[in-house]
Amino acid sequence: MGLRGPPKTPTKILKARGSWRAGLRDGEPSARARKLNPPAWLSARAKDVWRRLEPKLRAMGVLDAADENALARYCQLFARYRECETEIQEYGSFVNDDSGNEVELPAVKRAERLSQQLTRLEDRFGLSPSARASLAAERTDEEDEKERFFKITGFEETGKKSKKKSS
């Protein structure tokens, strides 16, 4: 029997979200982010997707060497999705069969199915607005120092001296 429930969110993502659950995890493997090259078996279009996407994922801090196969699948699926969309643009969504009846082009169903698969992978990699909205950027020590140095206390947003409330 397989694992039950939704897949676990990686600890790195939990920390970025500010979740208290991140502190409960021990021993999760973590690889160093390094530039990954596309596998030789990817199609030319999928390699183009890889070359555009891989640096972005690495910069976001969500790509490890262990994710190479998941990224390759995403790139290949995206390339197939684009092929379907190109076919739809060329022929339209509907064609007439031998009897003159209007039928949906098979590429439309394939594109819909691929779109659903891509959406799931995009959410896992943080490639959708809703997935990114749940991530919070961690503050650097430099940002904390700047805020401490430039922070002015005792003033409201208008710049006027505020009155201190007595307790």
Buried (B, 14 or more C-beta within 10 A) or exposed (E): EEEEEEEEBBBBBBBBBEBEEBEEEEEEEEEEBEEBEBBEEBBEBBBBBBEEBBEEBBEBBBBBEEBBEEBBBBBBBBBBBBBBBEBBEEEEEEEEEEEEEEEEBEBBEBBEBBBEBBEEBBBBBBBBEEBEEBBEEEEEEEEEEEEEEEEEEEEEEEEEEEEEEEE
